[in-house]
Amino acid sequence: MIDIAHIDLNLLVVFHEMYRLRNVSQVAKRLGLSQPTVSNALSRLRKTCGDELFVRTGQGMQPTPYGQRVSEPIAHALSSVTQALNQEDHFNPATSKRNFVIAMTDVGEIHFMPALVDLCRRTAPYIGIGSVRASAVDWQQGMETGQIDLAIGAFANVPESLYHRKLFSQGYVTMFRRGHRFGKGSVDLKTFLSATHLLVTSRDSPYDQINARLEKAGVASTVSFQVPHFTAVPYIISTTDMVVTVPKKLAEQTVMPFALDFIEPPFRLPMLNTNILWHRRYNQDKGNQWLRGLIAERFKE
């Protein structure tokens, strides 16, 4: 039995074209090869198969009975390989029922999910989008295995296997209820430190780094209350005299419904660079490309 592992599959392409054209020079022209190369390929295949395969006659190169017998299976195999390698990844957002999973922080859920729900209802009514909390899962491994399609956030230490596209940069602001004394005039560092601060002890990078900056500025000495995430922040701030330092997008999203206001803190804090991230395995995936484009079009600044 002939072991296919020992056959150069390009030889089968030469065989197929020879069976169709029955002429060495025409096969060479069709495949962009020299005539000696085609002749050499046939010679190698003859040795492998133990048969002449084609014999020169007055009507050109005619197949032997063995060559006649294997021609159709070889043509079918080459056609199957060609189809397999040229399959189009069809994706129509208007009819697709695909479910996507996006890893993001709680701040990301507040900022991105309402708009994504609205966009999908209008342009992709059967699409499903679910979020997973980035701090609660190994989102990088999830993207590698395909369980997570995208990640959105200001993530640090991203591996080279993940591609990224920048959406926007944002700073931090200090937020408080409307009518708070911080909203009545300029706030210097002394006044800022005299307020009662709510601290968000988020484990999500890079938000966790901000607490170190606040502590260095002297905020930690005035902190009595802490929460582990940003979701509860507007509820707490709207009913107390406390202030909290948060990403600006969160403040912009919550000031109206919770009757809040915000100012720039009286010292510098680093900017947050928010990106879309996806694994290179899915860079050419049409559905993944569509979702990345949808998010970029809606949120890129």
Sequence and secondary structure as in RCSB ss.txt:
>XXXX:A:sequence
MIDIAHIDLNLLVVFHEMYRLRNVSQVAKRLGLSQPTVSNALSRLRKTCGDELFVRTGQGMQPTPYGQRVSEPIA
HALSSVTQALNQEDHFNPATSKRNFVIAMTDVGEIHFMPALVDLCRRTAPYIGIGSVRASAVDWQQGMETGQIDL
AIGAFANVPESLYHRKLFSQGYVTMFRRGHRFGKGSVDLKTFLSATHLLVTSRDSPYDQINARLEKAGVASTVSF
QVPHFTAVPYIISTTDMVVTVPKKLAEQTVMPFALDFIEPPFRLPMLNTNILWHRRYNQDKGNQWLRGLIAERFK
E
>XXXX:A:secstr
   GGGS HHHHHHHHHHHHH  HHHHHHHHT  HHHHHHHHHHHHHHHTS  EEEETTEEEE HHHHHHHHHHH
HHHHHHHHHHT      TTT   EEEEEE HHHHHHHHHHHHHHHHHH TT EEEEEETTTS HHHHHHHTS  E
EEE   S  TTEEEEEEEEE EEEEEETT GGGGS   HHHHHHS EEEE   STTHHHHHHHHHHHTGGGGEEE
EESSSTTHHHHHTTSS EEEEEHHHHHHHHHHHTEEEE  SS    EEEEEEEEGGGTT HHHHHHHHHHHHHH 
 
